[in-house]
Amino acid sequence: MVDLIKNFATIELFSDARLRKTPFRSGYRPLFNLPGATTKISGSIKIIGADYFYPGSKGNVEITFIKEMIDDGYCKTGVKFTFDEGRDILGEGEIR
């Protein structure tokens, strides 16, 4: 069985014209850039209180990481991060 780390966070999905133009639903799996991590970490976003998360939006989510990919120390309250789909950063957030 896979151990999971679940965190609540507030995120913002940027609305820059060259980035993501469509909303996403719960289950979206971008790559996360966490301070001190040597690689990008895959995680799944569950939207709280809405069906879709639109570009330009800011809101609360639950992010789930596979424990073998990341240590609990990376997910402390106040840690700021970015997330992407490749080279372009699509948004930013903070663990709460």
C-alpha positions as CSV (number, residue, x, y, z in Angstrom):
1,M,0.0,0.0,0.0
2,V,1.2,3.5,-0.9
3,D,1.6,6.0,2.0
4,L,0.2,9.5,1.1
5,I,0.9,13.0,2.5
6,K,-2.1,15.3,2.3
7,N,-1.8,19.0,2.7
8,F,-4.2,21.9,2.6
9,A,-3.0,24.9,0.6
10,T,-4.2,28.1,-1.0
11,I,-3.2,28.3,-4.7
12,E,-3.4,30.8,-7.5
13,L,-3.6,29.7,-11.2
14,F,-2.0,32.4,-13.3
15,S,-4.0,33.8,-16.2
16,D,-1.1,34.8,-18.5
17,A,-2.2,34.4,-22.1
18,R,0.7,32.0,-23.0
19,L,-0.1,29.6,-20.1
20,R,-3.1,27.4,-19.3
21,K,-6.2,28.8,-20.9
22,T,-8.7,26.2,-19.6
23,P,-9.9,25.3,-16.0
24,F,-9.0,22.1,-14.3
25,R,-11.0,19.7,-12.1
26,S,-10.1,17.7,-9.0
27,G,-7.6,15.1,-9.8
28,Y,-5.3,17.5,-11.8
29,R,-1.7,16.4,-11.4
30,P,0.9,19.1,-12.1
31,L,4.5,19.1,-11.0
32,F,5.3,21.0,-7.8
33,N,8.5,22.9,-7.1
34,L,9.1,22.9,-3.3
35,P,11.9,24.8,-1.6
36,G,14.9,22.5,-1.0
37,A,13.6,19.6,-3.2
38,T,16.1,18.4,-5.7
39,T,13.4,17.5,-8.3
40,K,9.9,18.4,-9.2
41,I,7.3,16.4,-7.2
42,S,4.1,15.1,-8.7
43,G,1.0,15.7,-6.7
44,S,-2.8,15.6,-7.1
45,I,-5.0,18.6,-6.5
46,K,-8.5,18.2,-5.0
47,I,-10.5,21.5,-5.3
48,I,-12.5,22.5,-2.2
49,G,-15.9,24.1,-2.7
50,A,-16.0,24.2,-6.5
51,D,-16.1,21.9,-9.5
52,Y,-13.5,23.8,-11.6
53,F,-10.5,26.0,-10.9
54,Y,-10.2,28.7,-13.6
55,P,-7.1,30.7,-14.7
56,G,-6.9,33.8,-12.7
57,S,-8.6,32.1,-9.7
58,K,-7.2,31.8,-6.1
59,G,-8.7,29.3,-3.7
60,N,-8.3,26.5,-1.2
61,V,-7.3,23.0,-2.3
62,E,-6.0,19.7,-0.8
63,I,-2.8,18.4,-2.4
64,T,-1.8,14.8,-2.1
65,F,1.8,13.6,-2.6
66,I,3.1,10.0,-2.5
67,K,5.2,9.8,0.7
68,E,8.1,7.9,-1.0
69,M,8.5,10.9,-3.3
70,I,8.7,13.6,-0.6
71,D,9.5,14.0,3.1
72,D,7.0,15.5,5.6
73,G,9.4,18.3,6.2
74,Y,8.7,19.8,2.8
75,C,5.0,20.3,3.7
76,K,5.0,22.6,6.7
77,T,2.6,25.4,7.2
78,G,3.8,28.5,5.4
79,V,5.9,26.8,2.8
80,K,5.5,28.5,-0.5
81,F,5.7,26.6,-3.8
82,T,5.0,26.9,-7.5
83,F,3.5,24.3,-9.9
84,D,3.8,23.7,-13.6
85,E,3.3,21.4,-16.6
86,G,6.9,21.4,-18.0
87,R,8.9,24.6,-18.3
88,D,6.2,27.2,-17.7
89,I,5.1,28.0,-14.1
90,L,1.3,27.9,-14.1
91,G,0.7,29.0,-10.5
92,E,1.9,29.4,-7.0
93,G,0.7,28.4,-3.5
94,E,1.3,28.2,0.2
95,I,0.7,25.3,2.6
96,R,-1.7,26.2,5.3
